[in-house]
Amino acid sequence: MTRAKRWTVDIFIDEHDDERHTRAEARLHTPDRIGLVGTGEARRNPVDREIPEIGDELAVSRALSDLGHRLLEAAAGDIEQITRKGAHLPN
């Protein structure tokens, strides 16, 4: 029988510098892995209109992308540890 697993990602967003700078953190929670975090940032040009949702979307997408890269690196490290050979996992 297949066992279902559940992984969750918490996303934290904060704005700085009069809402011109947005930072996001994506934190992965699994039963086996702790502390895997991706970060992303977005900066609004002072001449652009203030639309906070766009900064949130950019920062979060970058945080999730960073988290994905970190997860690939973790998988490569696990493969290397088991096989005792170098592993390269393309993006």
PDB file of N, CA, C and O in Angstrom:
ATOM      1  N   MET A   1       0.836  -1.181   0.000  1.00  0.00           N
ATOM      2  CA  MET A   1       0.000   0.000   0.000  1.00  0.00           C
ATOM      3  C   MET A   1       0.880   1.243   0.000  1.00  0.00           C
ATOM      4  O   MET A   1       1.899   1.297   0.689  1.00  0.00           O
ATOM      5  N   THR A   2       0.484   2.220  -0.763  1.00  0.00           N
ATOM      6  CA  THR A   2       1.214   3.475  -0.832  1.00  0.00           C
ATOM      7  C   THR A   2       0.938   4.312   0.414  1.00  0.00           C
ATOM      8  O   THR A   2      -0.204   4.448   0.854  1.00  0.00           O
ATOM      9  N   ARG A   3       2.002   4.861   0.962  1.00  0.00           N
ATOM     10  CA  ARG A   3       1.854   5.729   2.133  1.00  0.00           C
ATOM     11  C   ARG A   3       1.949   7.176   1.679  1.00  0.00           C
ATOM     12  O   ARG A   3       2.932   7.568   1.049  1.00  0.00           O
ATOM     13  N   ALA A   4       0.960   7.953   1.987  1.00  0.00           N
ATOM     14  CA  ALA A   4       0.964   9.379   1.629  1.00  0.00           C
ATOM     15  C   ALA A   4       1.832  10.145   2.624  1.00  0.00           C
ATOM     16  O   ALA A   4       1.820   9.885   3.827  1.00  0.00           O
ATOM     17  N   LYS A   5       2.574  11.085   2.082  1.00  0.00           N
ATOM     18  CA  LYS A   5       3.403  11.950   2.924  1.00  0.00           C
ATOM     19  C   LYS A   5       2.877  13.366   2.825  1.00  0.00           C
ATOM     20  O   LYS A   5       2.268  13.754   1.828  1.00  0.00           O
ATOM     21  N   ARG A   6       3.119  14.119   3.861  1.00  0.00           N
ATOM     22  CA  ARG A   6       2.681  15.510   3.849  1.00  0.00           C
ATOM     23  C   ARG A   6       3.865  16.404   4.185  1.00  0.00           C
ATOM     24  O   ARG A   6       4.478  16.281   5.245  1.00  0.00           O
ATOM     25  N   TRP A   7       4.169  17.302   3.261  1.00  0.00           N
ATOM     26  CA  TRP A   7       5.167  18.343   3.490  1.00  0.00           C
ATOM     27  C   TRP A   7       4.431  19.663   3.410  1.00  0.00           C
ATOM     28  O   TRP A   7       3.516  19.828   2.604  1.00  0.00           O
ATOM     29  N   THR A   8       4.832  20.595   4.242  1.00  0.00           N
ATOM     30  CA  THR A   8       4.200  21.911   4.211  1.00  0.00           C
ATOM     31  C   THR A   8       5.267  23.000   4.061  1.00  0.00           C
ATOM     32  O   THR A   8       6.420  22.841   4.460  1.00  0.00           O
ATOM     33  N   VAL A   9       4.831  24.095   3.477  1.00  0.00           N
ATOM     34  CA  VAL A   9       5.697  25.265   3.329  1.00  0.00           C
ATOM     35  C   VAL A   9       4.974  26.453   3.943  1.00  0.00           C
ATOM     36  O   VAL A   9       3.856  26.784   3.547  1.00  0.00           O
ATOM     37  N   ASP A  10       5.609  27.082   4.900  1.00  0.00           N
ATOM     38  CA  ASP A  10       5.095  28.335   5.464  1.00  0.00           C
ATOM     39  C   ASP A  10       5.788  29.478   4.753  1.00  0.00           C
ATOM     40  O   ASP A  10       7.001  29.448   4.545  1.00  0.00           O
ATOM     41  N   ILE A  11       5.022  30.478   4.384  1.00  0.00           N
ATOM     42  CA  ILE A  11       5.582  31.644   3.709  1.00  0.00           C
ATOM     43  C   ILE A  11       5.353  32.872   4.581  1.00  0.00           C
ATOM     44  O   ILE A  11       4.235  33.154   5.011  1.00  0.00           O
ATOM     45  N   PHE A  12       6.433  33.584   4.827  1.00  0.00           N
ATOM     46  CA  PHE A  12       6.385  34.806   5.622  1.00  0.00           C
ATOM     47  C   PHE A  12       6.804  35.972   4.729  1.00  0.00           C
ATOM     48  O   PHE A  12       7.820  35.901   4.038  1.00  0.00           O
ATOM     49  N   ILE A  13       6.024  37.028   4.749  1.00  0.00           N
ATOM     50  CA  ILE A  13       6.288  38.195   3.905  1.00  0.00           C
ATOM     51  C   ILE A  13       6.343  39.429   4.790  1.00  0.00           C
ATOM     52  O   ILE A  13       5.469  39.635   5.632  1.00  0.00           O
ATOM     53  N   ASP A  14       7.370  40.248   4.599  1.00  0.00           N
ATOM     54  CA  ASP A  14       7.375  41.548   5.275  1.00  0.00           C
ATOM     55  C   ASP A  14       7.884  42.628   4.334  1.00  0.00           C
ATOM     56  O   ASP A  14       8.699  42.386   3.444  1.00  0.00           O
ATOM     57  N   GLU A  15       7.371  43.821   4.568  1.00  0.00           N
ATOM     58  CA  GLU A  15       7.728  44.970   3.743  1.00  0.00           C
ATOM     59  C   GLU A  15       8.557  45.941   4.568  1.00  0.00           C
ATOM     60  O   GLU A  15       8.341  46.099   5.770  1.00  0.00           O
ATOM     61  N   HIS A  16       9.508  46.587   3.905  1.00  0.00           N
ATOM     62  CA  HIS A  16      10.418  47.518   4.569  1.00  0.00           C
ATOM     63  C   HIS A  16      10.550  48.793   3.740  1.00  0.00           C
ATOM     64  O   HIS A  16      10.041  48.884   2.623  1.00  0.00           O
ATOM     65  N   ASP A  17      11.231  49.752   4.302  1.00  0.00           N
ATOM     66  CA  ASP A  17      11.566  50.992   3.589  1.00  0.00           C
ATOM     67  C   ASP A  17      10.355  51.614   2.906  1.00  0.00           C
ATOM     68  O   ASP A  17      10.336  51.786   1.687  1.00  0.00           O
ATOM     69  N   ASP A  18       9.351  51.948   3.701  1.00  0.00           N
ATOM     70  CA  ASP A  18       8.148  52.586   3.161  1.00  0.00           C
ATOM     71  C   ASP A  18       7.502  51.761   2.049  1.00  0.00           C
ATOM     72  O   ASP A  18       7.047  52.306   1.043  1.00  0.00           O
ATOM     73  N   GLU A  19       7.467  50.425   2.242  1.00  0.00           N
ATOM     74  CA  GLU A  19       6.826  49.493   1.317  1.00  0.00           C
ATOM     75  C   GLU A  19       7.479  49.458  -0.064  1.00  0.00           C
ATOM     76  O   GLU A  19       6.829  49.080  -1.039  1.00  0.00           O
ATOM     77  N   ARG A  20       8.754  49.845  -0.166  1.00  0.00           N
ATOM     78  CA  ARG A  20       9.466  49.747  -1.441  1.00  0.00           C
ATOM     79  C   ARG A  20      10.309  48.478  -1.515  1.00  0.00           C
ATOM     80  O   ARG A  20      10.804  48.133  -2.588  1.00  0.00           O
ATOM     81  N   HIS A  21      10.479  47.788  -0.411  1.00  0.00           N
ATOM     82  CA  HIS A  21      11.291  46.583  -0.360  1.00  0.00           C
ATOM     83  C   HIS A  21      10.474  45.488   0.325  1.00  0.00           C
ATOM     84  O   HIS A  21      10.006  45.666   1.449  1.00  0.00           O
ATOM     85  N   THR A  22      10.309  44.360  -0.357  1.00  0.00           N
ATOM     86  CA  THR A  22       9.558  43.231   0.193  1.00  0.00           C
ATOM     87  C   THR A  22      10.484  42.033   0.290  1.00  0.00           C
ATOM     88  O   THR A  22      11.251  41.745  -0.629  1.00  0.00           O
ATOM     89  N   ARG A  23      10.403  41.340   1.416  1.00  0.00           N
ATOM     90  CA  ARG A  23      11.222  40.142   1.636  1.00  0.00           C
ATOM     91  C   ARG A  23      10.291  38.995   1.974  1.00  0.00           C
ATOM     92  O   ARG A  23       9.339  39.165   2.736  1.00  0.00           O
ATOM     93  N   ALA A  24      10.563  37.827   1.411  1.00  0.00           N
ATOM     94  CA  ALA A  24       9.760  36.640   1.706  1.00  0.00           C
ATOM     95  C   ALA A  24      10.669  35.499   2.116  1.00  0.00           C
ATOM     96  O   ALA A  24      11.804  35.384   1.654  1.00  0.00           O
ATOM     97  N   GLU A  25      10.147  34.663   2.988  1.00  0.00           N
ATOM     98  CA  GLU A  25      10.829  33.458   3.427  1.00  0.00           C
ATOM     99  C   GLU A  25       9.882  32.288   3.222  1.00  0.00           C
ATOM    100  O   GLU A  25       8.717  32.357   3.614  1.00  0.00           O
ATOM    101  N   ALA A  26      10.371  31.210   2.609  1.00  0.00           N
ATOM    102  CA  ALA A  26       9.590  29.988   2.435  1.00  0.00           C
ATOM    103  C   ALA A  26      10.281  28.902   3.250  1.00  0.00           C
ATOM    104  O   ALA A  26      11.413  28.519   2.955  1.00  0.00           O
ATOM    105  N   ARG A  27       9.592  28.409   4.276  1.00  0.00           N
ATOM    106  CA  ARG A  27      10.176  27.421   5.189  1.00  0.00           C
ATOM    107  C   ARG A  27       9.513  26.064   4.972  1.00  0.00           C
ATOM    108  O   ARG A  27       8.301  25.923   5.129  1.00  0.00           O
ATOM    109  N   LEU A  28      10.327  25.064   4.607  1.00  0.00           N
ATOM    110  CA  LEU A  28       9.831  23.715   4.357  1.00  0.00           C
ATOM    111  C   LEU A  28       9.814  22.922   5.657  1.00  0.00           C
ATOM    112  O   LEU A  28      10.779  22.928   6.422  1.00  0.00           O
ATOM    113  N   HIS A  29       8.697  22.239   5.890  1.00  0.00           N
ATOM    114  CA  HIS A  29       8.558  21.373   7.065  1.00  0.00           C
ATOM    115  C   HIS A  29       8.248  19.961   6.582  1.00  0.00           C
ATOM    116  O   HIS A  29       7.243  19.734   5.908  1.00  0.00           O
ATOM    117  N   THR A  30       9.110  19.022   6.927  1.00  0.00           N
ATOM    118  CA  THR A  30       8.890  17.607   6.639  1.00  0.00           C
ATOM    119  C   THR A  30       9.183  16.825   7.908  1.00  0.00           C
ATOM    120  O   THR A  30       9.813  17.345   8.829  1.00  0.00           O
ATOM    121  N   PRO A  31       8.734  15.590   7.960  1.00  0.00           N
ATOM    122  CA  PRO A  31       9.066  14.788   9.143  1.00  0.00           C
ATOM    123  C   PRO A  31      10.568  14.525   9.273  1.00  0.00           C
ATOM    124  O   PRO A  31      11.067  14.340  10.382  1.00  0.00           O
ATOM    125  N   ASP A  32      11.289  14.506   8.153  1.00  0.00           N
ATOM    126  CA  ASP A  32      12.705  14.125   8.168  1.00  0.00           C
ATOM    127  C   ASP A  32      13.682  15.283   8.106  1.00  0.00           C
ATOM    128  O   ASP A  32      14.831  15.126   8.519  1.00  0.00           O
ATOM    129  N   ARG A  33      13.277  16.421   7.614  1.00  0.00           N
ATOM    130  CA  ARG A  33      14.223  17.502   7.325  1.00  0.00           C
ATOM    131  C   ARG A  33      13.785  18.755   8.084  1.00  0.00           C
ATOM    132  O   ARG A  33      12.607  19.111   8.098  1.00  0.00           O
ATOM    133  N   ILE A  34      14.757  19.413   8.713  1.00  0.00           N
ATOM    134  CA  ILE A  34      14.441  20.651   9.414  1.00  0.00           C
ATOM    135  C   ILE A  34      15.334  21.769   8.899  1.00  0.00           C
ATOM    136  O   ILE A  34      16.462  21.533   8.466  1.00  0.00           O
ATOM    137  N   GLY A  35      14.827  22.959   8.952  1.00  0.00           N
ATOM    138  CA  GLY A  35      15.652  24.120   8.688  1.00  0.00           C
ATOM    139  C   GLY A  35      15.899  24.475   7.238  1.00  0.00           C
ATOM    140  O   GLY A  35      16.781  25.288   6.963  1.00  0.00           O
ATOM    141  N   LEU A  36      15.155  23.902   6.289  1.00  0.00           N
ATOM    142  CA  LEU A  36      15.351  24.257   4.889  1.00  0.00           C
ATOM    143  C   LEU A  36      14.516  25.502   4.595  1.00  0.00           C
ATOM    144  O   LEU A  36      13.289  25.477   4.685  1.00  0.00           O
ATOM    145  N   VAL A  37      15.209  26.601   4.237  1.00  0.00           N
ATOM    146  CA  VAL A  37      14.540  27.890   4.044  1.00  0.00           C
ATOM    147  C   VAL A  37      15.018  28.528   2.751  1.00  0.00           C
ATOM    148  O   VAL A  37      16.215  28.556   2.466  1.00  0.00           O
ATOM    149  N   GLY A  38      14.074  29.040   1.970  1.00  0.00           N
ATOM    150  CA  GLY A  38      14.393  29.814   0.781  1.00  0.00           C
ATOM    151  C   GLY A  38      14.002  31.268   1.014  1.00  0.00           C
ATOM    152  O   GLY A  38      13.014  31.545   1.694  1.00  0.00           O
ATOM    153  N   THR A  39      14.760  32.182   0.460  1.00  0.00           N
ATOM    154  CA  THR A  39      14.449  33.601   0.622  1.00  0.00           C
ATOM    155  C   THR A  39      14.341  34.278  -0.737  1.00  0.00           C
ATOM    156  O   THR A  39      14.939  33.839  -1.719  1.00  0.00           O
ATOM    157  N   GLY A  40      13.574  35.345  -0.770  1.00  0.00           N
ATOM    158  CA  GLY A  40      13.420  36.133  -1.984  1.00  0.00           C
ATOM    159  C   GLY A  40      13.132  37.575  -1.643  1.00  0.00           C
ATOM    160  O   GLY A  40      12.581  37.880  -0.585  1.00  0.00           O
ATOM    161  N   GLU A  41      13.508  38.455  -2.544  1.00  0.00           N
ATOM    162  CA  GLU A  41      13.294  39.884  -2.329  1.00  0.00           C
ATOM    163  C   GLU A  41      12.737  40.529  -3.584  1.00  0.00           C
ATOM    164  O   GLU A  41      12.919  40.035  -4.697  1.00  0.00           O
ATOM    165  N   ALA A  42      12.054  41.642  -3.376  1.00  0.00           N
ATOM    166  CA  ALA A  42      11.579  42.475  -4.483  1.00  0.00           C
ATOM    167  C   ALA A  42      11.723  43.927  -4.051  1.00  0.00           C
ATOM    168  O   ALA A  42      11.501  44.277  -2.892  1.00  0.00           O
ATOM    169  N   ARG A  43      12.098  44.759  -5.008  1.00  0.00           N
ATOM    170  CA  ARG A  43      12.236  46.197  -4.739  1.00  0.00           C
ATOM    171  C   ARG A  43      11.425  46.964  -5.770  1.00  0.00           C
ATOM    172  O   ARG A  43      11.491  46.689  -6.969  1.00  0.00           O
ATOM    173  N   ARG A  44      10.665  47.926  -5.282  1.00  0.00           N
ATOM    174  CA  ARG A  44       9.858  48.757  -6.172  1.00  0.00           C
ATOM    175  C   ARG A  44      10.645  50.000  -6.532  1.00  0.00           C
ATOM    176  O   ARG A  44      11.204  50.675  -5.668  1.00  0.00           O
ATOM    177  N   ASN A  45      10.679  50.288  -7.805  1.00  0.00           N
ATOM    178  CA  ASN A  45      11.293  51.517  -8.280  1.00  0.00           C
ATOM    179  C   ASN A  45      10.469  52.691  -7.745  1.00  0.00           C
ATOM    180  O   ASN A  45       9.241  52.649  -7.824  1.00  0.00           O
ATOM    181  N   PRO A  46      11.097  53.725  -7.210  1.00  0.00           N
ATOM    182  CA  PRO A  46      10.352  54.851  -6.634  1.00  0.00           C
ATOM    183  C   PRO A  46       9.386  55.527  -7.621  1.00  0.00           C
ATOM    184  O   PRO A  46       8.414  56.152  -7.198  1.00  0.00           O
ATOM    185  N   VAL A  47       9.641  55.409  -8.903  1.00  0.00           N
ATOM    186  CA  VAL A  47       8.743  56.057  -9.872  1.00  0.00           C
ATOM    187  C   VAL A  47       7.549  55.176 -10.224  1.00  0.00           C
ATOM    188  O   VAL A  47       6.608  55.652 -10.859  1.00  0.00           O
ATOM    189  N   ASP A  48       7.564  53.893  -9.825  1.00  0.00           N
ATOM    190  CA  ASP A  48       6.445  52.999 -10.116  1.00  0.00           C
ATOM    191  C   ASP A  48       5.317  53.202  -9.119  1.00  0.00           C
ATOM    192  O   ASP A  48       5.536  53.642  -7.991  1.00  0.00           O
ATOM    193  N   ARG A  49       4.096  52.872  -9.559  1.00  0.00           N
ATOM    194  CA  ARG A  49       2.939  52.936  -8.660  1.00  0.00           C
ATOM    195  C   ARG A  49       3.091  51.909  -7.544  1.00  0.00           C
ATOM    196  O   ARG A  49       3.735  50.875  -7.721  1.00  0.00           O
ATOM    197  N   GLU A  50       2.501  52.199  -6.412  1.00  0.00           N
ATOM    198  CA  GLU A  50       2.579  51.307  -5.263  1.00  0.00           C
ATOM    199  C   GLU A  50       1.464  50.269  -5.359  1.00  0.00           C
ATOM    200  O   GLU A  50       0.292  50.566  -5.126  1.00  0.00           O
ATOM    201  N   ILE A  51       1.860  49.046  -5.706  1.00  0.00           N
ATOM    202  CA  ILE A  51       0.924  47.920  -5.762  1.00  0.00           C
ATOM    203  C   ILE A  51       1.575  46.785  -4.972  1.00  0.00           C
ATOM    204  O   ILE A  51       2.328  45.989  -5.534  1.00  0.00           O
ATOM    205  N   PRO A  52       1.287  46.709  -3.668  1.00  0.00           N
ATOM    206  CA  PRO A  52       1.983  45.764  -2.791  1.00  0.00           C
ATOM    207  C   PRO A  52       1.887  44.301  -3.238  1.00  0.00           C
ATOM    208  O   PRO A  52       2.810  43.522  -2.998  1.00  0.00           O
ATOM    209  N   GLU A  53       0.781  43.920  -3.884  1.00  0.00           N
ATOM    210  CA  GLU A  53       0.614  42.530  -4.307  1.00  0.00           C
ATOM    211  C   GLU A  53       1.723  42.095  -5.268  1.00  0.00           C
ATOM    212  O   GLU A  53       2.159  40.944  -5.239  1.00  0.00           O
ATOM    213  N   ILE A  54       2.171  43.012  -6.112  1.00  0.00           N
ATOM    214  CA  ILE A  54       3.215  42.667  -7.081  1.00  0.00           C
ATOM    215  C   ILE A  54       4.524  42.372  -6.356  1.00  0.00           C
ATOM    216  O   ILE A  54       5.206  41.400  -6.680  1.00  0.00           O
ATOM    217  N   GLY A  55       4.873  43.194  -5.391  1.00  0.00           N
ATOM    218  CA  GLY A  55       6.084  42.937  -4.606  1.00  0.00           C
ATOM    219  C   GLY A  55       5.984  41.620  -3.853  1.00  0.00           C
ATOM    220  O   GLY A  55       6.959  40.872  -3.769  1.00  0.00           O
ATOM    221  N   ASP A  56       4.804  41.334  -3.303  1.00  0.00           N
ATOM    222  CA  ASP A  56       4.605  40.069  -2.601  1.00  0.00           C
ATOM    223  C   ASP A  56       4.804  38.893  -3.555  1.00  0.00           C
ATOM    224  O   ASP A  56       5.509  37.935  -3.237  1.00  0.00           O
ATOM    225  N   GLU A  57       4.174  38.978  -4.725  1.00  0.00           N
ATOM    226  CA  GLU A  57       4.269  37.889  -5.703  1.00  0.00           C
ATOM    227  C   GLU A  57       5.713  37.649  -6.143  1.00  0.00           C
ATOM    228  O   GLU A  57       6.160  36.504  -6.224  1.00  0.00           O
ATOM    229  N   LEU A  58       6.431  38.720  -6.424  1.00  0.00           N
ATOM    230  CA  LEU A  58       7.824  38.573  -6.849  1.00  0.00           C
ATOM    231  C   LEU A  58       8.690  37.988  -5.739  1.00  0.00           C
ATOM    232  O   LEU A  58       9.466  37.062  -5.972  1.00  0.00           O
ATOM    233  N   ALA A  59       8.554  38.525  -4.543  1.00  0.00           N
ATOM    234  CA  ALA A  59       9.378  38.041  -3.427  1.00  0.00           C
ATOM    235  C   ALA A  59       9.069  36.585  -3.102  1.00  0.00           C
ATOM    236  O   ALA A  59       9.985  35.800  -2.854  1.00  0.00           O
ATOM    237  N   VAL A  60       7.794  36.216  -3.099  1.00  0.00           N
ATOM    238  CA  VAL A  60       7.417  34.834  -2.786  1.00  0.00           C
ATOM    239  C   VAL A  60       7.885  33.884  -3.886  1.00  0.00           C
ATOM    240  O   VAL A  60       8.392  32.801  -3.594  1.00  0.00           O
ATOM    241  N   SER A  61       7.718  34.284  -5.149  1.00  0.00           N
ATOM    242  CA  SER A  61       8.168  33.401  -6.231  1.00  0.00           C
ATOM    243  C   SER A  61       9.675  33.179  -6.143  1.00  0.00           C
ATOM    244  O   SER A  61      10.152  32.071  -6.387  1.00  0.00           O
ATOM    245  N   ARG A  62      10.413  34.201  -5.806  1.00  0.00           N
ATOM    246  CA  ARG A  62      11.866  34.061  -5.664  1.00  0.00           C
ATOM    247  C   ARG A  62      12.230  33.200  -4.453  1.00  0.00           C
ATOM    248  O   ARG A  62      13.196  32.439  -4.501  1.00  0.00           O
ATOM    249  N   ALA A  63      11.461  33.316  -3.369  1.00  0.00           N
ATOM    250  CA  ALA A  63      11.713  32.490  -2.180  1.00  0.00           C
ATOM    251  C   ALA A  63      11.437  31.018  -2.484  1.00  0.00           C
ATOM    252  O   ALA A  63      12.193  30.142  -2.065  1.00  0.00           O
ATOM    253  N   LEU A  64      10.352  30.751  -3.213  1.00  0.00           N
ATOM    254  CA  LEU A  64      10.032  29.367  -3.564  1.00  0.00           C
ATOM    255  C   LEU A  64      11.064  28.784  -4.529  1.00  0.00           C
ATOM    256  O   LEU A  64      11.430  27.614  -4.422  1.00  0.00           O
ATOM    257  N   SER A  65      11.526  29.598  -5.461  1.00  0.00           N
ATOM    258  CA  SER A  65      12.568  29.153  -6.381  1.00  0.00           C
ATOM    259  C   SER A  65      13.852  28.828  -5.618  1.00  0.00           C
ATOM    260  O   SER A  65      14.490  27.806  -5.873  1.00  0.00           O
ATOM    261  N   ASP A  66      14.225  29.698  -4.687  1.00  0.00           N
ATOM    262  CA  ASP A  66      15.414  29.468  -3.870  1.00  0.00           C
ATOM    263  C   ASP A  66      15.246  28.201  -3.043  1.00  0.00           C
ATOM    264  O   ASP A  66      16.186  27.416  -2.918  1.00  0.00           O
ATOM    265  N   LEU A  67      14.062  27.992  -2.479  1.00  0.00           N
ATOM    266  CA  LEU A  67      13.798  26.781  -1.710  1.00  0.00           C
ATOM    267  C   LEU A  67      13.942  25.544  -2.600  1.00  0.00           C
ATOM    268  O   LEU A  67      14.504  24.536  -2.170  1.00  0.00           O
ATOM    269  N   GLY A  68      13.444  25.613  -3.823  1.00  0.00           N
ATOM    270  CA  GLY A  68      13.575  24.500  -4.750  1.00  0.00           C
ATOM    271  C   GLY A  68      15.030  24.167  -5.038  1.00  0.00           C
ATOM    272  O   GLY A  68      15.411  22.997  -5.074  1.00  0.00           O
ATOM    273  N   HIS A  69      15.844  25.203  -5.242  1.00  0.00           N
ATOM    274  CA  HIS A  69      17.274  24.975  -5.479  1.00  0.00           C
ATOM    275  C   HIS A  69      17.948  24.349  -4.261  1.00  0.00           C
ATOM    276  O   HIS A  69      18.783  23.455  -4.397  1.00  0.00           O
ATOM    277  N   ARG A  70      17.584  24.819  -3.082  1.00  0.00           N
ATOM    278  CA  ARG A  70      18.169  24.259  -1.859  1.00  0.00           C
ATOM    279  C   ARG A  70      17.758  22.801  -1.667  1.00  0.00           C
ATOM    280  O   ARG A  70      18.543  21.987  -1.179  1.00  0.00           O
ATOM    281  N   LEU A  71      16.529  22.477  -2.052  1.00  0.00           N
ATOM    282  CA  LEU A  71      16.060  21.100  -1.939  1.00  0.00           C
ATOM    283  C   LEU A  71      16.815  20.193  -2.917  1.00  0.00           C
ATOM    284  O   LEU A  71      17.156  19.061  -2.576  1.00  0.00           O
ATOM    285  N   LEU A  72      17.076  20.687  -4.128  1.00  0.00           N
ATOM    286  CA  LEU A  72      17.898  19.931  -5.079  1.00  0.00           C
ATOM    287  C   LEU A  72      19.298  19.689  -4.524  1.00  0.00           C
ATOM    288  O   LEU A  72      19.832  18.585  -4.634  1.00  0.00           O
ATOM    289  N   GLU A  73      19.892  20.724  -3.926  1.00  0.00           N
ATOM    290  CA  GLU A  73      21.224  20.583  -3.332  1.00  0.00           C
ATOM    291  C   GLU A  73      21.212  19.546  -2.198  1.00  0.00           C
ATOM    292  O   GLU A  73      22.147  18.759  -2.055  1.00  0.00           O
ATOM    293  N   ALA A  74      20.143  19.560  -1.398  1.00  0.00           N
ATOM    294  CA  ALA A  74      20.034  18.589  -0.306  1.00  0.00           C
ATOM    295  C   ALA A  74      19.917  17.176  -0.865  1.00  0.00           C
ATOM    296  O   ALA A  74      20.527  16.247  -0.336  1.00  0.00           O
ATOM    297  N   ALA A  75      19.139  17.007  -1.930  1.00  0.00           N
ATOM    298  CA  ALA A  75      18.994  15.684  -2.544  1.00  0.00           C
ATOM    299  C   ALA A  75      20.322  15.210  -3.115  1.00  0.00           C
ATOM    300  O   ALA A  75      20.688  14.046  -2.954  1.00  0.00           O
ATOM    301  N   ALA A  76      21.047  16.108  -3.783  1.00  0.00           N
ATOM    302  CA  ALA A  76      22.361  15.751  -4.329  1.00  0.00           C
ATOM    303  C   ALA A  76      23.305  15.332  -3.211  1.00  0.00           C
ATOM    304  O   ALA A  76      24.052  14.364  -3.356  1.00  0.00           O
ATOM    305  N   GLY A  77      23.273  16.049  -2.108  1.00  0.00           N
ATOM    306  CA  GLY A  77      24.109  15.685  -0.956  1.00  0.00           C
ATOM    307  C   GLY A  77      23.752  14.320  -0.401  1.00  0.00           C
ATOM    308  O   GLY A  77      24.635  13.545  -0.033  1.00  0.00           O
ATOM    309  N   ASP A  78      22.463  14.021  -0.339  1.00  0.00           N
ATOM    310  CA  ASP A  78      22.031  12.710   0.142  1.00  0.00           C
ATOM    311  C   ASP A  78      22.505  11.604  -0.805  1.00  0.00           C
ATOM    312  O   ASP A  78      22.968  10.555  -0.358  1.00  0.00           O
ATOM    313  N   ILE A  79      22.385  11.849  -2.131  1.00  0.00           N
ATOM    314  CA  ILE A  79      22.833  10.865  -3.115  1.00  0.00           C
ATOM    315  C   ILE A  79      24.330  10.620  -2.981  1.00  0.00           C
ATOM    316  O   ILE A  79      24.780   9.474  -3.003  1.00  0.00           O
ATOM    317  N   GLU A  80      25.106  11.704  -2.840  1.00  0.00           N
ATOM    318  CA  GLU A  80      26.554  11.577  -2.698  1.00  0.00           C
ATOM    319  C   GLU A  80      26.925  10.804  -1.442  1.00  0.00           C
ATOM    320  O   GLU A  80      27.862  10.007  -1.451  1.00  0.00           O
ATOM    321  N   GLN A  81      26.198  11.037  -0.374  1.00  0.00           N
ATOM    322  CA  GLN A  81      26.487  10.354   0.884  1.00  0.00           C
ATOM    323  C   GLN A  81      26.227   8.848   0.752  1.00  0.00           C
ATOM    324  O   GLN A  81      26.977   8.038   1.297  1.00  0.00           O
ATOM    325  N   ILE A  82      25.184   8.484   0.041  1.00  0.00           N
ATOM    326  CA  ILE A  82      24.831   7.067  -0.109  1.00  0.00           C
ATOM    327  C   ILE A  82      25.739   6.371  -1.127  1.00  0.00           C
ATOM    328  O   ILE A  82      26.216   5.262  -0.886  1.00  0.00           O
ATOM    329  N   THR A  83      25.971   7.030  -2.265  1.00  0.00           N
ATOM    330  CA  THR A  83      26.737   6.382  -3.345  1.00  0.00           C
ATOM    331  C   THR A  83      28.241   6.604  -3.238  1.00  0.00           C
ATOM    332  O   THR A  83      29.029   5.894  -3.864  1.00  0.00           O
ATOM    333  N   ARG A  84      28.632   7.594  -2.441  1.00  0.00           N
ATOM    334  CA  ARG A  84      30.028   7.991  -2.315  1.00  0.00           C
ATOM    335  C   ARG A  84      30.608   8.462  -3.653  1.00  0.00           C
ATOM    336  O   ARG A  84      31.806   8.342  -3.909  1.00  0.00           O
ATOM    337  N   LYS A  85      29.717   9.005  -4.502  1.00  0.00           N
ATOM    338  CA  LYS A  85      30.113   9.573  -5.801  1.00  0.00           C
ATOM    339  C   LYS A  85      29.467  10.941  -5.931  1.00  0.00           C
ATOM    340  O   LYS A  85      28.430  11.212  -5.325  1.00  0.00           O
ATOM    341  N   GLY A  86      30.098  11.808  -6.737  1.00  0.00           N
ATOM    342  CA  GLY A  86      29.544  13.120  -6.976  1.00  0.00           C
ATOM    343  C   GLY A  86      28.206  13.036  -7.689  1.00  0.00           C
ATOM    344  O   GLY A  86      28.018  12.187  -8.560  1.00  0.00           O
ATOM    345  N   ALA A  87      27.292  13.892  -7.333  1.00  0.00           N
ATOM    346  CA  ALA A  87      25.969  13.928  -7.967  1.00  0.00           C
ATOM    347  C   ALA A  87      25.698  15.325  -8.479  1.00  0.00           C
ATOM    348  O   ALA A  87      25.919  16.312  -7.777  1.00  0.00           O
ATOM    349  N   HIS A  88      25.224  15.399  -9.693  1.00  0.00           N
ATOM    350  CA  HIS A  88      24.818  16.677 -10.268  1.00  0.00           C
ATOM    351  C   HIS A  88      23.375  16.547 -10.732  1.00  0.00           C
ATOM    352  O   HIS A  88      23.076  15.766 -11.635  1.00  0.00           O
ATOM    353  N   LEU A  89      22.488  17.306 -10.120  1.00  0.00           N
ATOM    354  CA  LEU A  89      21.080  17.281 -10.485  1.00  0.00           C
ATOM    355  C   LEU A  89      20.756  18.579 -11.216  1.00  0.00           C
ATOM    356  O   LEU A  89      20.746  19.639 -10.591  1.00  0.00           O
ATOM    357  N   PRO A  90      20.492  18.529 -12.520  1.00  0.00           N
ATOM    358  CA  PRO A  90      20.179  19.751 -13.255  1.00  0.00           C
ATOM    359  C   PRO A  90      18.858  20.356 -12.782  1.00  0.00           C
ATOM    360  O   PRO A  90      17.957  19.651 -12.327  1.00  0.00           O
ATOM    361  N   ASN A  91      18.772  21.662 -12.902  1.00  0.00           N
ATOM    362  CA  ASN A  91      17.548  22.363 -12.478  1.00  0.00           C
ATOM    363  C   ASN A  91      16.432  22.109 -13.442  1.00  0.00           C
ATOM    364  O   ASN A  91      15.326  22.615 -13.252  1.00  0.00           O
TER     365      ASN A  91
END
